[in-house]
Amino acid sequence: MRRKSRQLNRHTHPSEHGDCGHKSSYVTHLIEDGFDTRLVQEQAGHDHASTTAIYTCVSSDFRTRTVRRALDAQSKPR
């Protein structure tokens, strides 16, 4: 938890910039750094997760890793 807190502190909150490009970058970095999506939604000041999704522009590498993890988890015997 402390590690995540330190990581969050190194990101600059978008309200300090007032630019939606910064908000998109901020949200994307938090998602790619593994923060909980609800926390990211709250940090961005969004009422709905769908609004946060609009600002999230993750890399294709991140998408590939996420899909691979999900498929690997699904293929494990139960």
mmCIF file of the N, C-alpha and C atoms, coordinates in Angstrom:
data_MODEL
# 
_entry.id   MODEL 
# 
loop_
_atom_site.group_PDB 
_atom_site.id 
_atom_site.type_symbol 
_atom_site.label_atom_id 
_atom_site.label_alt_id 
_atom_site.label_comp_id 
_atom_site.label_asym_id 
_atom_site.label_entity_id 
_atom_site.label_seq_id 
_atom_site.pdbx_PDB_ins_code 
_atom_site.Cartn_x 
_atom_site.Cartn_y 
_atom_site.Cartn_z 
_atom_site.occupancy 
_atom_site.B_iso_or_equiv 
_atom_site.pdbx_formal_charge 
_atom_site.auth_seq_id 
_atom_site.auth_comp_id 
_atom_site.auth_asym_id 
_atom_site.auth_atom_id 
_atom_site.pdbx_PDB_model_num 
ATOM 1   N N  . MET A 1 1  ? 0.812   -1.179  0.000   1.00 0.00 ? 1  MET A N  1 
ATOM 2   C CA . MET A 1 1  ? 0.000   0.000   0.000   1.00 0.00 ? 1  MET A CA 1 
ATOM 3   C C  . MET A 1 1  ? 0.870   1.263   0.000   1.00 0.00 ? 1  MET A C  1 
ATOM 4   N N  . ARG A 1 2  ? 1.959   1.246   0.771   1.00 0.00 ? 2  ARG A N  1 
ATOM 5   C CA . ARG A 1 2  ? 2.850   2.413   0.795   1.00 0.00 ? 2  ARG A CA 1 
ATOM 6   C C  . ARG A 1 2  ? 3.459   2.668   -0.579  1.00 0.00 ? 2  ARG A C  1 
ATOM 7   N N  . ARG A 1 3  ? 3.808   1.574   -1.250  1.00 0.00 ? 3  ARG A N  1 
ATOM 8   C CA . ARG A 1 3  ? 4.409   1.712   -2.574  1.00 0.00 ? 3  ARG A CA 1 
ATOM 9   C C  . ARG A 1 3  ? 3.440   2.390   -3.531  1.00 0.00 ? 3  ARG A C  1 
ATOM 10  N N  . LYS A 1 4  ? 2.178   1.953   -3.504  1.00 0.00 ? 4  LYS A N  1 
ATOM 11  C CA . LYS A 1 4  ? 1.160   2.551   -4.367  1.00 0.00 ? 4  LYS A CA 1 
ATOM 12  C C  . LYS A 1 4  ? 0.962   4.024   -4.015  1.00 0.00 ? 4  LYS A C  1 
ATOM 13  N N  . SER A 1 5  ? 1.003   4.338   -2.715  1.00 0.00 ? 5  SER A N  1 
ATOM 14  C CA . SER A 1 5  ? 0.849   5.718   -2.279  1.00 0.00 ? 5  SER A CA 1 
ATOM 15  C C  . SER A 1 5  ? 1.990   6.581   -2.807  1.00 0.00 ? 5  SER A C  1 
ATOM 16  N N  . ARG A 1 6  ? 3.210   6.061   -2.754  1.00 0.00 ? 6  ARG A N  1 
ATOM 17  C CA . ARG A 1 6  ? 4.359   6.808   -3.279  1.00 0.00 ? 6  ARG A CA 1 
ATOM 18  C C  . ARG A 1 6  ? 4.233   6.987   -4.788  1.00 0.00 ? 6  ARG A C  1 
ATOM 19  N N  . GLN A 1 7  ? 3.751   5.941   -5.471  1.00 0.00 ? 7  GLN A N  1 
ATOM 20  C CA . GLN A 1 7  ? 3.577   6.046   -6.917  1.00 0.00 ? 7  GLN A CA 1 
ATOM 21  C C  . GLN A 1 7  ? 2.536   7.102   -7.246  1.00 0.00 ? 7  GLN A C  1 
ATOM 22  N N  . LEU A 1 8  ? 1.454   7.128   -6.499  1.00 0.00 ? 8  LEU A N  1 
ATOM 23  C CA . LEU A 1 8  ? 0.391   8.098   -6.742  1.00 0.00 ? 8  LEU A CA 1 
ATOM 24  C C  . LEU A 1 8  ? 0.917   9.505   -6.521  1.00 0.00 ? 8  LEU A C  1 
ATOM 25  N N  . ASN A 1 9  ? 1.743   9.690   -5.504  1.00 0.00 ? 9  ASN A N  1 
ATOM 26  C CA . ASN A 1 9  ? 2.289   11.008  -5.208  1.00 0.00 ? 9  ASN A CA 1 
ATOM 27  C C  . ASN A 1 9  ? 3.220   11.525  -6.299  1.00 0.00 ? 9  ASN A C  1 
ATOM 28  N N  . ARG A 1 10 ? 3.839   10.641  -7.056  1.00 0.00 ? 10 ARG A N  1 
ATOM 29  C CA . ARG A 1 10 ? 4.760   11.132  -8.088  1.00 0.00 ? 10 ARG A CA 1 
ATOM 30  C C  . ARG A 1 10 ? 4.017   11.592  -9.333  1.00 0.00 ? 10 ARG A C  1 
ATOM 31  N N  . HIS A 1 11 ? 2.741   11.228  -9.457  1.00 0.00 ? 11 HIS A N  1 
ATOM 32  C CA . HIS A 1 11 ? 1.921   11.703  -10.575 1.00 0.00 ? 11 HIS A CA 1 
ATOM 33  C C  . HIS A 1 11 ? 1.308   13.050  -10.183 1.00 0.00 ? 11 HIS A C  1 
ATOM 34  N N  . THR A 1 12 ? 1.274   13.979  -11.103 1.00 0.00 ? 12 THR A N  1 
ATOM 35  C CA . THR A 1 12 ? 0.686   15.281  -10.839 1.00 0.00 ? 12 THR A CA 1 
ATOM 36  C C  . THR A 1 12 ? -0.796  15.240  -11.170 1.00 0.00 ? 12 THR A C  1 
ATOM 37  N N  . HIS A 1 13 ? -1.625  15.667  -10.248 1.00 0.00 ? 13 HIS A N  1 
ATOM 38  C CA . HIS A 1 13 ? -3.069  15.650  -10.460 1.00 0.00 ? 13 HIS A CA 1 
ATOM 39  C C  . HIS A 1 13 ? -3.425  16.605  -11.597 1.00 0.00 ? 13 HIS A C  1 
ATOM 40  N N  . PRO A 1 14 ? -4.337  16.192  -12.501 1.00 0.00 ? 14 PRO A N  1 
ATOM 41  C CA . PRO A 1 14 ? -4.661  17.009  -13.677 1.00 0.00 ? 14 PRO A CA 1 
ATOM 42  C C  . PRO A 1 14 ? -5.279  18.353  -13.347 1.00 0.00 ? 14 PRO A C  1 
ATOM 43  N N  . SER A 1 15 ? -5.923  18.499  -12.186 1.00 0.00 ? 15 SER A N  1 
ATOM 44  C CA . SER A 1 15 ? -6.545  19.782  -11.858 1.00 0.00 ? 15 SER A CA 1 
ATOM 45  C C  . SER A 1 15 ? -5.493  20.875  -11.706 1.00 0.00 ? 15 SER A C  1 
ATOM 46  N N  . GLU A 1 16 ? -4.236  20.478  -11.498 1.00 0.00 ? 16 GLU A N  1 
ATOM 47  C CA . GLU A 1 16 ? -3.167  21.455  -11.378 1.00 0.00 ? 16 GLU A CA 1 
ATOM 48  C C  . GLU A 1 16 ? -2.780  22.019  -12.739 1.00 0.00 ? 16 GLU A C  1 
ATOM 49  N N  . HIS A 1 17 ? -3.254  21.403  -13.805 1.00 0.00 ? 17 HIS A N  1 
ATOM 50  C CA . HIS A 1 17 ? -2.912  21.847  -15.151 1.00 0.00 ? 17 HIS A CA 1 
ATOM 51  C C  . HIS A 1 17 ? -4.107  22.431  -15.893 1.00 0.00 ? 17 HIS A C  1 
ATOM 52  N N  . GLY A 1 18 ? -5.288  21.915  -15.655 1.00 0.00 ? 18 GLY A N  1 
ATOM 53  C CA . GLY A 1 18 ? -6.482  22.398  -16.328 1.00 0.00 ? 18 GLY A CA 1 
ATOM 54  C C  . GLY A 1 18 ? -6.578  22.008  -17.795 1.00 0.00 ? 18 GLY A C  1 
ATOM 55  N N  . ASP A 1 19 ? -5.851  21.033  -18.231 1.00 0.00 ? 19 ASP A N  1 
ATOM 56  C CA . ASP A 1 19 ? -5.840  20.635  -19.625 1.00 0.00 ? 19 ASP A CA 1 
ATOM 57  C C  . ASP A 1 19 ? -6.265  19.182  -19.740 1.00 0.00 ? 19 ASP A C  1 
ATOM 58  N N  . CYS A 1 20 ? -7.211  18.883  -20.650 1.00 0.00 ? 20 CYS A N  1 
ATOM 59  C CA . CYS A 1 20 ? -7.703  17.505  -20.748 1.00 0.00 ? 20 CYS A CA 1 
ATOM 60  C C  . CYS A 1 20 ? -6.623  16.560  -21.273 1.00 0.00 ? 20 CYS A C  1 
ATOM 61  N N  . GLY A 1 21 ? -5.621  17.071  -21.995 1.00 0.00 ? 21 GLY A N  1 
ATOM 62  C CA . GLY A 1 21 ? -4.507  16.233  -22.425 1.00 0.00 ? 21 GLY A CA 1 
ATOM 63  C C  . GLY A 1 21 ? -3.719  15.712  -21.239 1.00 0.00 ? 21 GLY A C  1 
ATOM 64  N N  . HIS A 1 22 ? -3.573  16.563  -20.237 1.00 0.00 ? 22 HIS A N  1 
ATOM 65  C CA . HIS A 1 22 ? -2.905  16.135  -19.018 1.00 0.00 ? 22 HIS A CA 1 
ATOM 66  C C  . HIS A 1 22 ? -3.751  15.125  -18.263 1.00 0.00 ? 22 HIS A C  1 
ATOM 67  N N  . LYS A 1 23 ? -5.066  15.335  -18.266 1.00 0.00 ? 23 LYS A N  1 
ATOM 68  C CA . LYS A 1 23 ? -5.942  14.391  -17.572 1.00 0.00 ? 23 LYS A CA 1 
ATOM 69  C C  . LYS A 1 23 ? -5.855  13.020  -18.222 1.00 0.00 ? 23 LYS A C  1 
ATOM 70  N N  . SER A 1 24 ? -5.836  12.994  -19.542 1.00 0.00 ? 24 SER A N  1 
ATOM 71  C CA . SER A 1 24 ? -5.731  11.727  -20.260 1.00 0.00 ? 24 SER A CA 1 
ATOM 72  C C  . SER A 1 24 ? -4.423  11.024  -19.917 1.00 0.00 ? 24 SER A C  1 
ATOM 73  N N  . SER A 1 25 ? -3.342  11.762  -19.902 1.00 0.00 ? 25 SER A N  1 
ATOM 74  C CA . SER A 1 25 ? -2.040  11.196  -19.568 1.00 0.00 ? 25 SER A CA 1 
ATOM 75  C C  . SER A 1 25 ? -2.026  10.691  -18.126 1.00 0.00 ? 25 SER A C  1 
ATOM 76  N N  . TYR A 1 26 ? -2.567  11.484  -17.210 1.00 0.00 ? 26 TYR A N  1 
ATOM 77  C CA . TYR A 1 26 ? -2.624  11.132  -15.791 1.00 0.00 ? 26 TYR A CA 1 
ATOM 78  C C  . TYR A 1 26 ? -3.402  9.832   -15.588 1.00 0.00 ? 26 TYR A C  1 
ATOM 79  N N  . VAL A 1 27 ? -4.591  9.762   -16.169 1.00 0.00 ? 27 VAL A N  1 
ATOM 80  C CA . VAL A 1 27 ? -5.450  8.584   -16.036 1.00 0.00 ? 27 VAL A CA 1 
ATOM 81  C C  . VAL A 1 27 ? -4.760  7.359   -16.640 1.00 0.00 ? 27 VAL A C  1 
ATOM 82  N N  . THR A 1 28 ? -4.178  7.517   -17.803 1.00 0.00 ? 28 THR A N  1 
ATOM 83  C CA . THR A 1 28 ? -3.494  6.411   -18.464 1.00 0.00 ? 28 THR A CA 1 
ATOM 84  C C  . THR A 1 28 ? -2.333  5.886   -17.628 1.00 0.00 ? 28 THR A C  1 
ATOM 85  N N  . HIS A 1 29 ? -1.519  6.789   -17.100 1.00 0.00 ? 29 HIS A N  1 
ATOM 86  C CA . HIS A 1 29 ? -0.381  6.360   -16.273 1.00 0.00 ? 29 HIS A CA 1 
ATOM 87  C C  . HIS A 1 29 ? -0.857  5.608   -15.034 1.00 0.00 ? 29 HIS A C  1 
ATOM 88  N N  . LEU A 1 30 ? -1.901  6.070   -14.400 1.00 0.00 ? 30 LEU A N  1 
ATOM 89  C CA . LEU A 1 30 ? -2.406  5.381   -13.209 1.00 0.00 ? 30 LEU A CA 1 
ATOM 90  C C  . LEU A 1 30 ? -2.890  3.974   -13.560 1.00 0.00 ? 30 LEU A C  1 
ATOM 91  N N  . ILE A 1 31 ? -3.638  3.855   -14.646 1.00 0.00 ? 31 ILE A N  1 
ATOM 92  C CA . ILE A 1 31 ? -4.138  2.534   -15.073 1.00 0.00 ? 31 ILE A CA 1 
ATOM 93  C C  . ILE A 1 31 ? -2.968  1.607   -15.396 1.00 0.00 ? 31 ILE A C  1 
ATOM 94  N N  . GLU A 1 32 ? -2.001  2.096   -16.174 1.00 0.00 ? 32 GLU A N  1 
ATOM 95  C CA . GLU A 1 32 ? -0.863  1.254   -16.566 1.00 0.00 ? 32 GLU A CA 1 
ATOM 96  C C  . GLU A 1 32 ? 0.038   0.923   -15.383 1.00 0.00 ? 32 GLU A C  1 
ATOM 97  N N  . ASP A 1 33 ? 0.027   1.752   -14.337 1.00 0.00 ? 33 ASP A N  1 
ATOM 98  C CA . ASP A 1 33 ? 0.818   1.466   -13.134 1.00 0.00 ? 33 ASP A CA 1 
ATOM 99  C C  . ASP A 1 33 ? 0.095   0.534   -12.179 1.00 0.00 ? 33 ASP A C  1 
ATOM 100 N N  . GLY A 1 34 ? -1.119  0.103   -12.552 1.00 0.00 ? 34 GLY A N  1 
ATOM 101 C CA . GLY A 1 34 ? -1.816  -0.916  -11.775 1.00 0.00 ? 34 GLY A CA 1 
ATOM 102 C C  . GLY A 1 34 ? -2.749  -0.406  -10.690 1.00 0.00 ? 34 GLY A C  1 
ATOM 103 N N  . PHE A 1 35 ? -3.078  0.880   -10.718 1.00 0.00 ? 35 PHE A N  1 
ATOM 104 C CA . PHE A 1 35 ? -4.011  1.396   -9.719  1.00 0.00 ? 35 PHE A CA 1 
ATOM 105 C C  . PHE A 1 35 ? -5.415  0.885   -9.996  1.00 0.00 ? 35 PHE A C  1 
ATOM 106 N N  . ASP A 1 36 ? -6.183  0.717   -8.936  1.00 0.00 ? 36 ASP A N  1 
ATOM 107 C CA . ASP A 1 36 ? -7.564  0.271   -9.035  1.00 0.00 ? 36 ASP A CA 1 
ATOM 108 C C  . ASP A 1 36 ? -8.363  1.274   -9.874  1.00 0.00 ? 36 ASP A C  1 
ATOM 109 N N  . THR A 1 37 ? -9.210  0.770   -10.745 1.00 0.00 ? 37 THR A N  1 
ATOM 110 C CA . THR A 1 37 ? -9.958  1.646   -11.644 1.00 0.00 ? 37 THR A CA 1 
ATOM 111 C C  . THR A 1 37 ? -10.897 2.591   -10.892 1.00 0.00 ? 37 THR A C  1 
ATOM 112 N N  . ARG A 1 38 ? -11.429 2.147   -9.767  1.00 0.00 ? 38 ARG A N  1 
ATOM 113 C CA . ARG A 1 38 ? -12.303 3.029   -8.966  1.00 0.00 ? 38 ARG A CA 1 
ATOM 114 C C  . ARG A 1 38 ? -11.503 4.201   -8.395  1.00 0.00 ? 38 ARG A C  1 
ATOM 115 N N  . LEU A 1 39 ? -10.280 3.937   -7.938  1.00 0.00 ? 39 LEU A N  1 
ATOM 116 C CA . LEU A 1 39 ? -9.420  5.000   -7.438  1.00 0.00 ? 39 LEU A CA 1 
ATOM 117 C C  . LEU A 1 39 ? -9.102  5.993   -8.553  1.00 0.00 ? 39 LEU A C  1 
ATOM 118 N N  . VAL A 1 40 ? -8.798  5.474   -9.728  1.00 0.00 ? 40 VAL A N  1 
ATOM 119 C CA . VAL A 1 40 ? -8.487  6.342   -10.872 1.00 0.00 ? 40 VAL A CA 1 
ATOM 120 C C  . VAL A 1 40 ? -9.699  7.209   -11.208 1.00 0.00 ? 40 VAL A C  1 
ATOM 121 N N  . GLN A 1 41 ? -10.874 6.608   -11.189 1.00 0.00 ? 41 GLN A N  1 
ATOM 122 C CA . GLN A 1 41 ? -12.104 7.345   -11.464 1.00 0.00 ? 41 GLN A CA 1 
ATOM 123 C C  . GLN A 1 41 ? -12.281 8.484   -10.457 1.00 0.00 ? 41 GLN A C  1 
ATOM 124 N N  . GLU A 1 42 ? -12.041 8.197   -9.191  1.00 0.00 ? 42 GLU A N  1 
ATOM 125 C CA . GLU A 1 42 ? -12.169 9.226   -8.153  1.00 0.00 ? 42 GLU A CA 1 
ATOM 126 C C  . GLU A 1 42 ? -11.115 10.311  -8.319  1.00 0.00 ? 42 GLU A C  1 
ATOM 127 N N  . GLN A 1 43 ? -9.869  9.921   -8.635  1.00 0.00 ? 43 GLN A N  1 
ATOM 128 C CA . GLN A 1 43 ? -8.794  10.887  -8.829  1.00 0.00 ? 43 GLN A CA 1 
ATOM 129 C C  . GLN A 1 43 ? -9.101  11.831  -9.995  1.00 0.00 ? 43 GLN A C  1 
ATOM 130 N N  . ALA A 1 44 ? -9.734  11.297  -11.031 1.00 0.00 ? 44 ALA A N  1 
ATOM 131 C CA . ALA A 1 44 ? -10.060 12.106  -12.201 1.00 0.00 ? 44 ALA A CA 1 
ATOM 132 C C  . ALA A 1 44 ? -11.311 12.958  -11.969 1.00 0.00 ? 44 ALA A C  1 
ATOM 133 N N  . GLY A 1 45 ? -12.046 12.668  -10.904 1.00 0.00 ? 45 GLY A N  1 
ATOM 134 C CA . GLY A 1 45 ? -13.246 13.436  -10.603 1.00 0.00 ? 45 GLY A CA 1 
ATOM 135 C C  . GLY A 1 45 ? -14.444 13.061  -11.461 1.00 0.00 ? 45 GLY A C  1 
ATOM 136 N N  . HIS A 1 46 ? -14.480 11.812  -11.887 1.00 0.00 ? 46 HIS A N  1 
ATOM 137 C CA . HIS A 1 46 ? -15.583 11.357  -12.743 1.00 0.00 ? 46 HIS A CA 1 
ATOM 138 C C  . HIS A 1 46 ? -16.640 10.625  -11.929 1.00 0.00 ? 46 HIS A C  1 
ATOM 139 N N  . ASP A 1 47 ? -17.896 10.866  -12.264 1.00 0.00 ? 47 ASP A N  1 
ATOM 140 C CA . ASP A 1 47 ? -18.997 10.156  -11.610 1.00 0.00 ? 47 ASP A CA 1 
ATOM 141 C C  . ASP A 1 47 ? -19.187 8.761   -12.201 1.00 0.00 ? 47 ASP A C  1 
ATOM 142 N N  . HIS A 1 48 ? -18.814 8.596   -13.455 1.00 0.00 ? 48 HIS A N  1 
ATOM 143 C CA . HIS A 1 48 ? -19.063 7.334   -14.150 1.00 0.00 ? 48 HIS A CA 1 
ATOM 144 C C  . HIS A 1 48 ? -17.765 6.753   -14.726 1.00 0.00 ? 48 HIS A C  1 
ATOM 145 N N  . ALA A 1 49 ? -17.644 5.436   -14.633 1.00 0.00 ? 49 ALA A N  1 
ATOM 146 C CA . ALA A 1 49 ? -16.464 4.752   -15.165 1.00 0.00 ? 49 ALA A CA 1 
ATOM 147 C C  . ALA A 1 49 ? -16.334 4.957   -16.675 1.00 0.00 ? 49 ALA A C  1 
ATOM 148 N N  . SER A 1 50 ? -17.459 5.103   -17.355 1.00 0.00 ? 50 SER A N  1 
ATOM 149 C CA . SER A 1 50 ? -17.412 5.291   -18.812 1.00 0.00 ? 50 SER A CA 1 
ATOM 150 C C  . SER A 1 50 ? -16.703 6.602   -19.179 1.00 0.00 ? 50 SER A C  1 
ATOM 151 N N  . THR A 1 51 ? -16.827 7.621   -18.334 1.00 0.00 ? 51 THR A N  1 
ATOM 152 C CA . THR A 1 51 ? -16.124 8.880   -18.583 1.00 0.00 ? 51 THR A CA 1 
ATOM 153 C C  . THR A 1 51 ? -14.622 8.673   -18.427 1.00 0.00 ? 51 THR A C  1 
ATOM 154 N N  . THR A 1 52 ? -14.225 7.926   -17.403 1.00 0.00 ? 52 THR A N  1 
ATOM 155 C CA . THR A 1 52 ? -12.809 7.641   -17.182 1.00 0.00 ? 52 THR A CA 1 
ATOM 156 C C  . THR A 1 52 ? -12.252 6.855   -18.363 1.00 0.00 ? 52 THR A C  1 
ATOM 157 N N  . ALA A 1 53 ? -13.041 5.935   -18.898 1.00 0.00 ? 53 ALA A N  1 
ATOM 158 C CA . ALA A 1 53 ? -12.587 5.122   -20.039 1.00 0.00 ? 53 ALA A CA 1 
ATOM 159 C C  . ALA A 1 53 ? -12.271 5.996   -21.252 1.00 0.00 ? 53 ALA A C  1 
ATOM 160 N N  . ILE A 1 54 ? -13.004 7.082   -21.424 1.00 0.00 ? 54 ILE A N  1 
ATOM 161 C CA . ILE A 1 54 ? -12.751 7.993   -22.547 1.00 0.00 ? 54 ILE A CA 1 
ATOM 162 C C  . ILE A 1 54 ? -11.353 8.594   -22.441 1.00 0.00 ? 54 ILE A C  1 
ATOM 163 N N  . TYR A 1 55 ? -10.912 8.885   -21.214 1.00 0.00 ? 55 TYR A N  1 
ATOM 164 C CA . TYR A 1 55 ? -9.615  9.515   -20.993 1.00 0.00 ? 55 TYR A CA 1 
ATOM 165 C C  . TYR A 1 55 ? -8.458  8.523   -20.942 1.00 0.00 ? 55 TYR A C  1 
ATOM 166 N N  . THR A 1 56 ? -8.757  7.236   -20.993 1.00 0.00 ? 56 THR A N  1 
ATOM 167 C CA . THR A 1 56 ? -7.718  6.216   -20.879 1.00 0.00 ? 56 THR A CA 1 
ATOM 168 C C  . THR A 1 56 ? -7.249  5.800   -22.262 1.00 0.00 ? 56 THR A C  1 
ATOM 169 N N  . CYS A 1 57 ? -5.976  6.021   -22.537 1.00 0.00 ? 57 CYS A N  1 
ATOM 170 C CA . CYS A 1 57 ? -5.394  5.682   -23.838 1.00 0.00 ? 57 CYS A CA 1 
ATOM 171 C C  . CYS A 1 57 ? -4.181  4.785   -23.612 1.00 0.00 ? 57 CYS A C  1 
ATOM 172 N N  . VAL A 1 58 ? -4.423  3.566   -23.164 1.00 0.00 ? 58 VAL A N  1 
ATOM 173 C CA . VAL A 1 58 ? -3.314  2.672   -22.837 1.00 0.00 ? 58 VAL A CA 1 
ATOM 174 C C  . VAL A 1 58 ? -2.598  2.221   -24.102 1.00 0.00 ? 58 VAL A C  1 
ATOM 175 N N  . SER A 1 59 ? -1.342  1.862   -23.931 1.00 0.00 ? 59 SER A N  1 
ATOM 176 C CA . SER A 1 59 ? -0.523  1.426   -25.068 1.00 0.00 ? 59 SER A CA 1 
ATOM 177 C C  . SER A 1 59 ? -0.968  0.054   -25.560 1.00 0.00 ? 59 SER A C  1 
ATOM 178 N N  . SER A 1 60 ? -0.618  -0.247  -26.785 1.00 0.00 ? 60 SER A N  1 
ATOM 179 C CA . SER A 1 60 ? -0.966  -1.562  -27.332 1.00 0.00 ? 60 SER A CA 1 
ATOM 180 C C  . SER A 1 60 ? -0.241  -2.661  -26.573 1.00 0.00 ? 60 SER A C  1 
ATOM 181 N N  . ASP A 1 61 ? 0.969   -2.378  -26.077 1.00 0.00 ? 61 ASP A N  1 
ATOM 182 C CA . ASP A 1 61 ? 1.716   -3.345  -25.277 1.00 0.00 ? 61 ASP A CA 1 
ATOM 183 C C  . ASP A 1 61 ? 0.962   -3.669  -23.982 1.00 0.00 ? 61 ASP A C  1 
ATOM 184 N N  . PHE A 1 62 ? 0.423   -2.646  -23.338 1.00 0.00 ? 62 PHE A N  1 
ATOM 185 C CA . PHE A 1 62 ? -0.356  -2.848  -22.111 1.00 0.00 ? 62 PHE A CA 1 
ATOM 186 C C  . PHE A 1 62 ? -1.607  -3.683  -22.401 1.00 0.00 ? 62 PHE A C  1 
ATOM 187 N N  . ARG A 1 63 ? -2.303  -3.370  -23.502 1.00 0.00 ? 63 ARG A N  1 
ATOM 188 C CA . ARG A 1 63 ? -3.503  -4.134  -23.874 1.00 0.00 ? 63 ARG A CA 1 
ATOM 189 C C  . ARG A 1 63 ? -3.152  -5.595  -24.119 1.00 0.00 ? 63 ARG A C  1 
ATOM 190 N N  . THR A 1 64 ? -2.054  -5.834  -24.833 1.00 0.00 ? 64 THR A N  1 
ATOM 191 C CA . THR A 1 64 ? -1.631  -7.205  -25.123 1.00 0.00 ? 64 THR A CA 1 
ATOM 192 C C  . THR A 1 64 ? -1.327  -7.973  -23.841 1.00 0.00 ? 64 THR A C  1 
ATOM 193 N N  . ARG A 1 65 ? -0.576  -7.351  -22.921 1.00 0.00 ? 65 ARG A N  1 
ATOM 194 C CA . ARG A 1 65 ? -0.248  -8.009  -21.643 1.00 0.00 ? 65 ARG A CA 1 
ATOM 195 C C  . ARG A 1 65 ? -1.509  -8.310  -20.833 1.00 0.00 ? 65 ARG A C  1 
ATOM 196 N N  . THR A 1 66 ? -2.451  -7.378  -20.825 1.00 0.00 ? 66 THR A N  1 
ATOM 197 C CA . THR A 1 66 ? -3.686  -7.556  -20.061 1.00 0.00 ? 66 THR A CA 1 
ATOM 198 C C  . THR A 1 66 ? -4.524  -8.696  -20.628 1.00 0.00 ? 66 THR A C  1 
ATOM 199 N N  . VAL A 1 67 ? -4.661  -8.739  -21.942 1.00 0.00 ? 67 VAL A N  1 
ATOM 200 C CA . VAL A 1 67 ? -5.432  -9.813  -22.587 1.00 0.00 ? 67 VAL A CA 1 
ATOM 201 C C  . VAL A 1 67 ? -4.735  -11.152 -22.367 1.00 0.00 ? 67 VAL A C  1 
ATOM 202 N N  . ARG A 1 68 ? -3.409  -11.168 -22.493 1.00 0.00 ? 68 ARG A N  1 
ATOM 203 C CA . ARG A 1 68 ? -2.654  -12.409 -22.296 1.00 0.00 ? 68 ARG A CA 1 
ATOM 204 C C  . ARG A 1 68 ? -2.855  -12.952 -20.875 1.00 0.00 ? 68 ARG A C  1 
ATOM 205 N N  . ARG A 1 69 ? -2.772  -12.053 -19.873 1.00 0.00 ? 69 ARG A N  1 
ATOM 206 C CA . ARG A 1 69 ? -2.983  -12.464 -18.477 1.00 0.00 ? 69 ARG A CA 1 
ATOM 207 C C  . ARG A 1 69 ? -4.380  -13.048 -18.282 1.00 0.00 ? 69 ARG A C  1 
ATOM 208 N N  . ALA A 1 70 ? -5.370  -12.405 -18.873 1.00 0.00 ? 70 ALA A N  1 
ATOM 209 C CA . ALA A 1 70 ? -6.749  -12.880 -18.738 1.00 0.00 ? 70 ALA A CA 1 
ATOM 210 C C  . ALA A 1 70 ? -6.925  -14.251 -19.388 1.00 0.00 ? 70 ALA A C  1 
ATOM 211 N N  . LEU A 1 71 ? -6.351  -14.425 -20.568 1.00 0.00 ? 71 LEU A N  1 
ATOM 212 C CA . LEU A 1 71 ? -6.462  -15.713 -21.256 1.00 0.00 ? 71 LEU A CA 1 
ATOM 213 C C  . LEU A 1 71 ? -5.709  -16.811 -20.506 1.00 0.00 ? 71 LEU A C  1 
ATOM 214 N N  . ASP A 1 72 ? -4.524  -16.482 -19.977 1.00 0.00 ? 72 ASP A N  1 
ATOM 215 C CA . ASP A 1 72 ? -3.761  -17.456 -19.193 1.00 0.00 ? 72 ASP A CA 1 
ATOM 216 C C  . ASP A 1 72 ? -4.521  -17.879 -17.948 1.00 0.00 ? 72 ASP A C  1 
ATOM 217 N N  . ALA A 1 73 ? -5.140  -16.917 -17.287 1.00 0.00 ? 73 ALA A N  1 
ATOM 218 C CA . ALA A 1 73 ? -5.918  -17.215 -16.077 1.00 0.00 ? 73 ALA A CA 1 
ATOM 219 C C  . ALA A 1 73 ? -7.127  -18.090 -16.393 1.00 0.00 ? 73 ALA A C  1 
ATOM 220 N N  . GLN A 1 74 ? -7.726  -17.848 -17.545 1.00 0.00 ? 74 GLN A N  1 
ATOM 221 C CA . GLN A 1 74 ? -8.912  -18.612 -17.938 1.00 0.00 ? 74 GLN A CA 1 
ATOM 222 C C  . GLN A 1 74 ? -8.538  -20.030 -18.341 1.00 0.00 ? 74 GLN A C  1 
ATOM 223 N N  . SER A 1 75 ? -7.356  -20.228 -18.896 1.00 0.00 ? 75 SER A N  1 
ATOM 224 C CA . SER A 1 75 ? -6.966  -21.560 -19.371 1.00 0.00 ? 75 SER A CA 1 
ATOM 225 C C  . SER A 1 75 ? -6.415  -22.470 -18.261 1.00 0.00 ? 75 SER A C  1 
ATOM 226 N N  . LYS A 1 76 ? -6.164  -21.921 -17.091 1.00 0.00 ? 76 LYS A N  1 
ATOM 227 C CA . LYS A 1 76 ? -5.664  -22.747 -15.976 1.00 0.00 ? 76 LYS A CA 1 
ATOM 228 C C  . LYS A 1 76 ? -6.772  -23.685 -15.503 1.00 0.00 ? 76 LYS A C  1 
ATOM 229 N N  . PRO A 1 77 ? -6.406  -24.957 -15.219 1.00 0.00 ? 77 PRO A N  1 
ATOM 230 C CA . PRO A 1 77 ? -7.425  -25.895 -14.725 1.00 0.00 ? 77 PRO A CA 1 
ATOM 231 C C  . PRO A 1 77 ? -7.937  -25.470 -13.344 1.00 0.00 ? 77 PRO A C  1 
ATOM 232 N N  . ARG A 1 78 ? -9.196  -25.701 -13.151 1.00 0.00 ? 78 ARG A N  1 
ATOM 233 C CA . ARG A 1 78 ? -9.810  -25.311 -11.875 1.00 0.00 ? 78 ARG A CA 1 
ATOM 234 C C  . ARG A 1 78 ? -9.896  -26.455 -10.940 1.00 0.00 ? 78 ARG A C  1 
# 
